[in-house]
Amino acid sequence: MARKRNETAQSEVSAGSTPAPPSAWRRAPLGGLAPLSSPFSSLGGGMSMRTLGPGSVSSFLKVVLDVFYAALWAALGALVIGGVAILIFQPLTTGVANIDIEGVSPSTVSDLTDKPQALAGLIFIVAAYIGVLIVILNRLRRVFETLIVGDPFRPQNVARLRVVGFALIALEVLGYIVHRVTDMFVRDRAHGVSLSVNLTGWFAILVVFVLAEVFREGARLRQDADLTI
């Protein structure tokens, strides 16, 4: 009797449509919707990181750059407003010298608040520093846009990376100016002026210019391939 039922079930399966294998069930999207893209993809039974295209690591980094870009614009606006306010309301800054700030000596605060022009100048230098950072992030955002599209070797990216390199040089120079101005107007450090070289920053500048040349060569090879086709 059991054998007869098994033969009947087998005949029904052979007469109807063959069911999809379990692997096909897992691949089928739920409710007809496409699955969400992930920055990781399977390759050879393992996981590999997707660096180009929508939903990749480049797309995630582009979002991070956008957030920092907006935050730097907000900080730049606040610094400019603060510097202008100090220049306009100079008499109101004289009482700030009596404020105790943890980790900062009273003479340091007094030196800066007794010279509102110097304090405003220092604020504007920091604002310029942030402005250069905005230029760097803006160019990097444009580069990552081409990575998301999957077309990084464009001539525009060469110019963008070079701008980033020169902007990094400007950051190093502005950093030296900030330290020098602070040493000049702070009594505790007036007799101990020191100049340190940021080797990591200058190494990063060299790397950026090398990357610009790599992108230039890639753009040239791509142009040659297009002309050949």
C-alpha positions as MATLAB code, in Angstrom:
seq = 'MARKRNETAQSEVSAGSTPAPPSAWRRAPLGGLAPLSSPFSSLGGGMSMRTLGPGSVSSFLKVVLDVFYAALWAALGALVIGGVAILIFQPLTTGVANIDIEGVSPSTVSDLTDKPQALAGLIFIVAAYIGVLIVILNRLRRVFETLIVGDPFRPQNVARLRVVGFALIALEVLGYIVHRVTDMFVRDRAHGVSLSVNLTGWFAILVVFVLAEVFREGARLRQDADLTI';
ca = [
       0.000    0.000    0.000;
       2.822    2.421    0.923;
       4.636    1.506   -2.285;
       1.548    2.355   -4.290;
       1.259    5.770   -2.619;
       4.911    6.528   -3.420;
       4.428    5.584   -7.069;
       1.322    7.797   -7.210;
       3.211   10.767   -5.711;
       6.082   10.298   -8.176;
       3.653   10.208  -11.100;
       2.010   13.425   -9.902;
       5.397   15.200   -9.656;
       6.423   14.025  -13.127;
       3.055   15.102  -14.563;
       3.269   18.595  -13.019;
       5.953   21.267  -13.112;
       9.303   20.495  -11.568;
       9.769   22.514   -8.341;
      12.650   24.962   -8.195;
      15.685   23.865   -6.225;
      16.203   25.387   -2.766;
      19.045   27.557   -4.068;
      16.626   29.185   -6.517;
      14.159   29.829   -3.683;
      16.882   31.652   -1.769;
      17.814   33.753   -4.790;
      14.266   34.792   -5.577;
      13.507   38.322   -4.307;
      10.765   38.620   -1.751;
       7.526   40.041   -3.135;
       9.103   40.684   -6.547;
      11.403   43.404   -5.116;
      15.092   43.591   -5.966;
      17.394   42.828   -3.029;
      19.267   45.676   -1.399;
      22.767   46.286   -2.705;
      25.610   45.553   -0.354;
      29.245   46.721   -0.415;
      30.224   43.061   -0.088;
      29.778   40.420   -2.776;
      30.506   36.698   -2.852;
      33.492   35.605   -4.893;
      34.779   32.052   -5.000;
      32.732   31.009   -1.998;
      33.997   33.944    0.095;
      33.238   37.606    0.556;
      34.934   40.386   -1.423;
      34.600   44.120   -0.903;
      33.017   46.146   -3.704;
      34.981   49.351   -4.217;
      33.219   50.800   -7.277;
      29.616   51.339   -8.270;
      26.414   52.175   -6.390;
      26.123   50.596   -2.956;
      29.892   50.093   -2.749;
      32.487   51.313   -0.275;
      32.998   54.367   -2.471;
      29.328   55.219   -2.111;
      29.567   54.944    1.675;
      32.679   57.128    1.806;
      30.949   59.693   -0.398;
      28.173   59.982    2.210;
      30.768   60.424    4.974;
      32.484   63.169    2.975;
      29.145   64.897    2.435;
      28.492   64.950    6.172;
      31.920   66.396    6.991;
      31.568   68.869    4.124;
      28.336   70.260    5.568;
      29.797   70.336    9.099;
      32.845   72.307    7.934;
      30.653   74.877    6.213;
      28.741   75.340    9.478;
      31.994   75.714   11.432;
      33.333   78.212    8.896;
      30.218   80.345    9.178;
      30.396   80.310   12.973;
      34.071   81.354   12.973;
      33.520   84.207   10.535;
      30.572   85.499   12.545;
      32.592   85.185   15.765;
      35.582   87.043   14.323;
      33.428   89.887   13.028;
      31.576   90.079   16.347;
      34.864   90.396   18.252;
      35.965   93.274   16.041;
      32.612   95.049   16.417;
      32.125   94.502   20.143;
      35.693   95.006   21.364;
      34.738   96.701   24.684;
      32.694   93.665   25.693;
      35.686   91.323   25.439;
      37.723   92.960   28.190;
      35.941   91.070   30.962;
      36.674   87.700   29.426;
      40.181   87.807   30.888;
      38.777   86.922   34.318;
      37.329   83.628   33.094;
      39.157   80.473   34.201;
      39.523   77.859   31.483;
      40.670   74.418   32.520;
      44.035   73.554   31.018;
      44.773   77.126   29.922;
      46.757   79.545   32.067;
      45.069   82.863   33.019;
      47.844   84.814   31.278;
      47.072   83.028   27.996;
      43.420   84.044   28.140;
      44.347   87.552   29.222;
      46.802   87.992   26.346;
      44.244   87.009   23.762;
      41.338   88.965   25.208;
      43.412   92.105   25.796;
      44.204   92.087   22.071;
      40.855   91.564   20.326;
      42.385   92.291   16.920;
      44.895   89.493   17.453;
      42.163   87.147   18.632;
      40.034   87.999   15.613;
      43.037   87.512   13.347;
      43.687   84.101   14.853;
      40.026   83.184   14.329;
      40.202   84.260   10.687;
      43.348   82.198   10.158;
      41.565   79.146   11.575;
      38.626   79.987    9.303;
      41.013   80.022    6.343;
      42.326   76.645    7.482;
      38.774   75.271    7.478;
      38.167   76.885    4.090;
      41.079   74.935    2.637;
      39.653   71.762    4.173;
      36.367   72.524    2.426;
      38.194   72.798   -0.898;
      39.859   69.420   -0.276;
      36.616   67.681    0.645;
      34.835   69.222   -2.318;
      37.413   67.825   -4.762;
      37.383   64.428   -3.043;
      33.593   64.324   -3.279;
      33.849   64.870   -7.021;
      36.429   62.095   -7.318;
      34.232   59.662   -5.396;
      31.304   60.529   -7.647;
      33.281   59.134  -10.569;
      34.135   56.043   -8.504;
      30.443   55.446   -7.859;
      29.726   55.720  -11.585;
      32.585   53.283  -12.219;
      34.614   55.671  -14.368;
      37.506   56.982  -12.226;
      40.094   57.626  -14.958;
      38.852   60.984  -16.125;
      41.091   63.972  -16.894;
      39.067   66.026  -14.397;
      40.196   63.764  -11.551;
      43.838   64.541  -12.335;
      43.196   68.261  -11.845;
      41.146   67.566   -8.712;
      43.899   65.525   -7.093;
      46.462   68.186   -7.907;
      44.230   70.785   -6.249;
      44.064   68.506   -3.201;
      47.865   68.322   -3.142;
      48.329   72.090   -3.298;
      45.583   72.532   -0.693;
      47.431   70.181    1.645;
      50.532   72.328    1.208;
      48.430   75.369    2.134;
      47.208   73.536    5.246;
      50.764   72.886    6.370;
      51.697   76.549    5.846;
      48.595   77.770    7.672;
      49.381   75.411   10.533;
      52.805   76.995   10.904;
      51.236   80.477   10.800;
      48.720   79.572   13.522;
      51.480   78.293   15.801;
      53.618   81.347   15.104;
      50.795   83.817   15.789;
      49.907   81.998   19.001;
      53.552   82.121   20.124;
      53.742   85.846   19.416;
      50.686   86.828   21.451;
      50.965   84.426   24.366;
      53.444   85.416   27.088;
      53.982   81.869   28.328;
      55.331   80.822   24.929;
      56.953   84.035   23.704;
      60.441   82.912   24.764;
      60.102   79.329   23.600;
      59.148   79.502   19.930;
      59.492   76.129   18.256;
      58.919   75.010   14.686;
      58.100   71.373   14.064;
      57.809   69.668   10.700;
      54.839   67.381   10.110;
      56.485   64.555    8.196;
      53.216   62.643    7.894;
      51.507   65.609    6.270;
      54.285   66.178    3.733;
      54.382   62.455    2.952;
      50.621   62.559    2.299;
      51.196   65.472   -0.092;
      53.709   63.421   -2.078;
      51.299   60.468   -2.194;
      48.498   62.677   -3.544;
      50.688   64.039   -6.342;
      51.805   60.503   -7.220;
      48.150   59.415   -7.355;
      47.418   62.353   -9.652;
      50.087   61.082  -12.046;
      48.654   57.563  -11.848;
      45.205   58.898  -12.740;
      46.726   60.950  -15.582;
      48.352   57.838  -17.034;
      45.110   55.892  -16.638;
      43.173   58.632  -18.434;
      45.749   58.610  -21.263;
      45.531   54.828  -21.672;
      41.748   55.033  -21.692;
      41.837   57.734  -24.365;
      44.198   55.619  -26.487;
      41.877   52.622  -26.120;
      38.879   54.705  -27.179;
      40.742   55.955  -30.263;
      41.770   52.383  -31.148;
      38.190   51.155  -30.948;
];
